[in-house]
Amino acid sequence: MFPIDFFWRAAQRWPDRIAIDTPTGPIHYATLASRVKALAAGLTALDPTLQSRVAICAGNSADHITALLAILACGKVWVPLNPKSTHPEIARIINITEPSIVILDAVNQELLKGAPGAWVYTGADSDTSARSMEELIHLHVDAPQPSFELPQEAIQAIKFTGGTTGAPKGVMQPYRAWMANISNQIQVWGFDEHERYVVAAPITHGTSTYIIPILAQGGCHVILDGAGAEVVRSAFRDRRGTVCFMPPTLVYMLMALPNASRNDFPKLRRLIYGGAPMPPEQVRKVRDFFGPVLGTTYGQTEAPQILTVMRPEDFEDPNNWAAVGRPTWFSDVAIMSPEGKILPTGEIGEVVARGDLLMNGYWRMPEKTAETIIDGWLHTGDRGLIDERGFLYLKDRLKDIVITGGFNVYPVDVENALSQHPAVHECLVFGLPDEKWGETVQAAVQLHPGQKADEAQLIAFVRNLLGPVQTPKHVHFYESLPRSNVGKLLKSAVIQKLQSPA
């Protein structure tokens, strides 16, 4: 059995139910299944090779979901491309994975400029001379349900994590991991045929792990009519949304909307946050506003989404608010010492995991894979402890990373970008806690003697190189950055000074 089989079974069982609720009308399971079969046949006609890569660079839409399901249906490997990335970053991923087909929104064609392979456009607004999804579906409208034979260790997706100025790491997620994720999502959240999932966070990221679980149970995905917190509120208020995964940032934005109240979310059953921590005081405020519906999961691209889970009932005890939950099915989570010893309850060390949810490794990076998976254990780079009840508490990160608004930012990438400015002598990049974003990217800069640059100039410079997500919110100027007695820059001293009361 493969992940796509959950969808085929649901379409057979509930052909007349709505699978995707779009701003222009509903798409029923029978119609969606027919479109997925036809598009899968079209993709196979373009490239009949099993396990060839197909990239998608698109915003959230019914076409995006259809394309993803079609890739799963014909035994190909999904490579998500974030439309908020830069052209150089997209080009690196394309060059590494060598997709034979690229599916894209017309608005993203400049991002993909120069990408090889067959281009297939979503939507109806692309150039009429270009190949479109609708054309492929029309050509193969009578295609049968596809089938293929591959082992459970075969790759279902290559999702990227890591830097943008160094070599990005392509995480090979096998069928095995997707099957474990689907089973866990259904089991822990109790999804059923009445679910209406509000597609708020990008499908290229965490939302992708909810597509199949919702469809497997006969639920419906609600596509937003635009972007922003107000549109999300409307989806809950007017379109009966029941569940959503989103970063804490968006949760706070919903609460801050004019005249916002719990009445705006009449059918909400599960509000799942992830991608960034939520401080206990914010947990209190969110639960006071939304009620006992809050949940969260902990995972990584290397062990997608749901190594541990905090259900709403776990949040009933305030002592649990700093935890990220207990392990889910098919996974072991433990704490390990630097010497490779599993530590007892209550001791702090590196969080490690093993089981069905783990990646196969990094695409064409065996050395990096060997550094990350040792004796079957994935080394997460996070430090934490497990209490006597099995709850995991994260303490800090071994890996130098900032999580802002649910997106990972690697300081070395921003430092490398800042260092390209002619006025910058040295710099440090780090994250500071932020009520809205979880963390914000910050920079400390020492200029060359006699050189001038202000905060706005440096922010614009980085934004042009890396895009908005990785751009510092603030730049702090130093005549001389703090150093250790051996001359090493002291990031901790900068952070401590900025966090100290004036």
N, C-alpha and C positions, 0 to 999 in steps of 0.2 A: 504493500500500500504506500502511496505517495501523498504529500500534502494536498495536491489538487483533487484527490479522490474524495476528500471531505466535501468539496464544493459539488462535484458530480452527484454525490449521494443526496445532498440537500436539494439540488435542482430537480432531481427525480421525485423527491418526497414532497416538495413545496413549489411546484411549477408556477402557481398563480400568486405566490407571495411576492412582495416587493423586496428586491435584493439591494437596489440602489435608489435612493430618493434624491433626485437632482432638482435644481431650481427650475428646470424646464419640464419636469414630469418624472414619473416613476419608471424604473426598469425592472421588470419582473424576472424571477429566476429562470423561467423557460427562455425568455428573450436573451438574458445575459449568457446563459449556457450556449445558445445558438451562436451568439457573437464570439464567444471565447473559442468555440470549436472552429469557426471559420477563420478567425485571426491566427490561431495556432497552425492551421493548414497553410495559411498565407506565409507565416514566418518559416515554416518548414520548406515551402516552395522556394523561398529566397535563399535558404541555407539548410539542406537536409541533415547536416551533421549534428548528432546528439552531443550535448554538453558544450556546443558553441555558445559564445557569450552574446547576450542582447542587453544593451544599455538603454535606460529610460531617463530622459531629462525632461521632467514635466511637473507642473503644479498638481495639486489635488483635484481630481476630476473623475467622472465615471470612466472616461477613456483610459486614464492612468490605471485604474483598478482592472479594467478589461485587459489592458496590455500585460499587466503583471500576471494575471491568471493565465493568459495565453502562453506566456513564457514557461510558466510552471507546467502547463498542459502538454507541451511538446518536448519536454526533456532538455530544455536549454537552461543556461545559467543567467540569472538576473544580476545586472550590475547597475545599481541606482546611482544617478548623477544629481547632485544637489543644485537646483537652479540658482541658489544664492551663492554658489562658488564663483571663482574667477576663471577666466579662460585658461591660464597656465595650469591651474589645479585640475580642471576637467581634462586638459590635454594629457597631463601625466597619467591620469587614470585610464584614459583611452589607450595610450601607448603601452601601458602595462598589461591591460586585459585583452587588447586586440578584439573588440567586439566586431562581429560580422554584420550586425544590424544595430542601428540606433533609432529609437523611437523618441520623438521630441515634440514639444509645443513649438509652434512657429516663432513665438516670442523669444525662444532660447537659441535660435539658429546661430547668432553671433558667438555665443558661448562655445558652440561646437564647431566653429569655423575650422576647416581643414581636417576634420575627423573622417577617416575612411569608412568603408562599409556602406550598406544600403540604408538610406534614411527613410523613415516612415513617419509621417506627420499625424499628430492627433488632431481632433477638432475639424471644423468645417471652414476655418479661416486661413488655411495655408494656401500657397500658390496652387492654382488649379492644375498646373503642369507637373506638380510634385506628387510623389507616391504618398498615399494617405492610408490610414487604418480603414477608413470606409471603403476605399477601393479594394483592399485585400479582402475585407469581409464580404463585399459584393461578389468578388470573383470566386470565393470558396463557400458560398452561402449554404450549400448542401453537404458540407464536409461532415464525416462521421466523427464521433468522439475519438480523439487520438489515444494511442497507447504506446508504451515503451517499456523496456526492461533495463534497469540500472540497479546497482547495489545501494543500500541505505547510506553508505559512506560517500556516494557520489555527491557532487556539489550542486546545491540548489541556488546559492547566491554568493557573490563576492561583494562584500560591503567594506568600505574603506574607513580606516581609522589611522591617525598619526599626523605627521607634519605636512606642511605644504611646501617648505623650502628644501626639506630633505626628501628621502624616498617614502612616499605614503605606503602604508601596509594594507594589503587586500586580505580581509578576513574570509577564509573559505568556510561557509556555513553549509554543512551537509544536510541531506534529507533527514537524517537521524535527529539533528538539532531542531529542525522545523517541526517534526512530528512531536518531539518532547515539548516544544513551546506551545503548540496548538492544544495538546492535551492539558497542559498546566493552566493555560488561560481559561479554558472552559471549566476546569475543575475548581479553580480558586475563586472565580468571579460568578460562577453559576449562570453563565450566559444561556438564554433560551430563545425561542422563536419570536418573543415579543421585544427583543432588544432593538434599539435604534441608536446606533453608534454615530456620534457627531465627529466627523472627520476634520479635526481642528489642527493637529500637529502634522508635519509633512509625512507623506507616505514614504518618501525616501529615507526616513528615519524611523523612530519608534512606532509610528502608526502602522507600519507594514506588518508588525507582529500581531495586530488585531484583525487584519482583513479576513484571513481564513477562519479563525475561531468564531467570529460573528456569523459568517456565512454558513459555517458547518452546522450551526444550530438553527438556521432558518431566520436569522435576524437581518437587519437592514442597515446599510451605511448611508448616512445623511451628508450629502455634499453641500458645502456652504455656498451661499450666494454672495461671494466677495470675501474680504479679509477683515480681521480686527475683532476686538472683544464684543462690540455691539452685534456683529453678525453672528458670533458664537452664541450670545445670549438669545438672539432671535430663533436660532435653531433649537434651543432647549424650550423656549417659551411657546413658539408658534408651530414647531414641527415635532414636538413631543420627544426630544432627545432623552435617552435613558442613561447613557454611559459615554465617557470620553476619557482619552489619555491626553495629557497636556503637561507642559512644564509649569512649575510653580508660578512663574512670571504671569502666565495667562490667567491662572486662578486668581491672583491678586488683582489683575485688571478687571476681571468680571465683578469682583466684589466692589471695586471702586467706580463702576459705572453710575451715572446719574440715576437716582431713584431705584438702585438695585436692591432686590430683596429675594428671599427664598422662593417667593411666588413666581419668579421668573423661570424657575426650574421645576415645574410641577411633576414631571415623571422621572427626575434624576434618581438613579439607584446606585451608581458607582461613579465616583470622581477620582480617577487614578492619576497620580502625578509621578513624574520621573525625570531623569536627565539632570537633576540638581537636587540638593538637599532642601528640606523645609524645616527651619528651626522650630523647636517646640512651641515658642510663643505664637508663631504663625500657624502652627497646627491648631492651637486653641482658637484663634480667630476664624480659621476656615471652618472648623467644626461648629463653632457658634453660628456661623452664617448659613452653611449648607446642611447642617445636621450630620447624622452618623453614616455618611456615605463615602468618606475619604479612604483611599487605599493607595499603596505604593508598592513598587517592585525594585529590586536591585539586580543589575546584570551588566554585562558589557557586550560590545559587538562580538567579542570572542566567546561569549556565553550569553546569547541574546535575551535581554529583557527581564528574565524571571528566574534567576538563581534563588532568590528569596522573595517572600511576599509578606506585606502587612495588609491584612484584611480590615474592613471597617470595625469588625468586632475586636481586633487587636488594639485598635486606637481607643477603645473604651477605657483602657487603663493608662493614665497619664505617664506612668513609669516606662511605657513602651514608646513614647513619642520620639525619643532619640534613636530608636532602632530602625533597621531596614527589613525586619521580618525574619521568618524562619525558612529553611530550605524547602523548595518545592519538590515534586516528584522527579525521579530520575537523576537527581543531582546530590552530590555530597559537598558540603562546605565545611572548611576547617580553618584553623589558625596555625601558621607554621613559623618556626624560628628561622633566623638566617642560616642555621646549620642544616635545615631540612627536617627538623623534628616537629611532629604535630604537638601543639601545646595544649595543656589542660584548660578546663573551663575557667574563664575570667582573666586569662593571661593575654596580653597584647602582642600581636605579631602580624605577619602578612596574611591577608585573606587568600586562600587557595580553594580551588573547586575541581571536581572531576565528575564524569557522568555523560549522559546522552546529549546534554545541551552544549557541550564544548565544540568549538571549531575543529576542523581538520588541521589547520595551520594557516600560515600567511602565504598568499599566492607568490610562488617562485622566490620565496625567502626562507629556505630551510634553516639557515643559521639563526635567524630571528625566531623561527618556530621552536627550535631547540632550546633557546633561552627562555621561552615563555611557558612551554609545556614540558615539565620534567617529571619523569616516572608517572605519567598520567595525570599529574596535577597542573592545572592552569594557575599561573602566578599572576594575580590581578593587579599588583602594584598598589593595592589599598592596604592600610593597616587598620586592625580592629580587634574586637574580642567577641566571644560567644558566651552568653550567660548560662546559668544552670537550667533555664527553660528552653534553650536552643535559639534565642533571639540573637541576631548579629547586630553589633554596634560598630559603625565605622568611626575611626578616630582621626585619621588624616590619610594623605595619599603619598605613597612612595614616589610615584611618577609625578613629574612637574607638569601639572595640567590645571587649567582654569575652566570651570563649567559655568557658562553664562547663558541664561535663558534656555537651558537644555542643550546647548552646543559646546563641544569640546574645543578649547583653544590651547595650543601648546606655546608657552612663552618663548621658547627658542625661535619659533617661526617669526613672532612679532619682533623679537630682538634683532634677528637677521634683517628684517625689513627696515626697522628704524636705523640700523647701522649703515644702510645704504644712503641715508641723507648726508650731504656733504658737511653739515654743521655738527653732526652727532659724533662725539668722541667715543663714549661708552654708554651703555644703557642696561637697565634691568626691567623685566616685565613680570608681573605677578597679578594675582587676584585678591580683591578685598571683598568682604561680605557686603551684600546689598539686599535690602528688603524686597526690591522688585525683581531683580535679575538672578538672585541667588549669590552670584559673584559678579563683579565688573572687572574688566581688563584695565590695568593701570600700568603706567610706565614711569620710571625714574631715569632721568637723562643728564649726562654731563656733556656739555658742548666743547668743541675745540676752542682753544684760546683765540679770542678775536672774532669768532663766528657768532652769528645771531640766528635764532629761529624761535618762534613763539608756539604756544600749545596748538592753536588752530592750524598752523602750517604743518606741524608734525602729524597731527591727526589726519589731515587731508592726504598727506604723503602715504601713510600706512593704508588708509582706506583705498587709495588708488591701486596699491599693490595687492592687498589681501581681501578687500571687501569689508562690509560693515561689521560682521560678527567678530572678526579678530582685531578690529581697531580699538585702541585704548579709549576709554571714556575720559580719562584725565592723564596729563603728563606733568610730572613733578620735576622741577629743575634743581640741580645740585651744582655748586661750584666744584665739589669733589665728592664722588660717590664713596660711601664707607667701605673700608677694606679690612681684611684680617692682617695679622702681623706678617703673613707671607704674601700679601698683595692680592688675595682673592676678594672679589666683590662680595659684599655681605647683603644679600637680598633680605635676610631676616631682620637686619638692623633697619632697613628702609621701611619694611612692613610694620615693625614695632613702633617706630617713630610716628608713622601715619595713623596708627590705631590708638596712640596714647592721647589722653585728654590734653587739650591745649593749655 
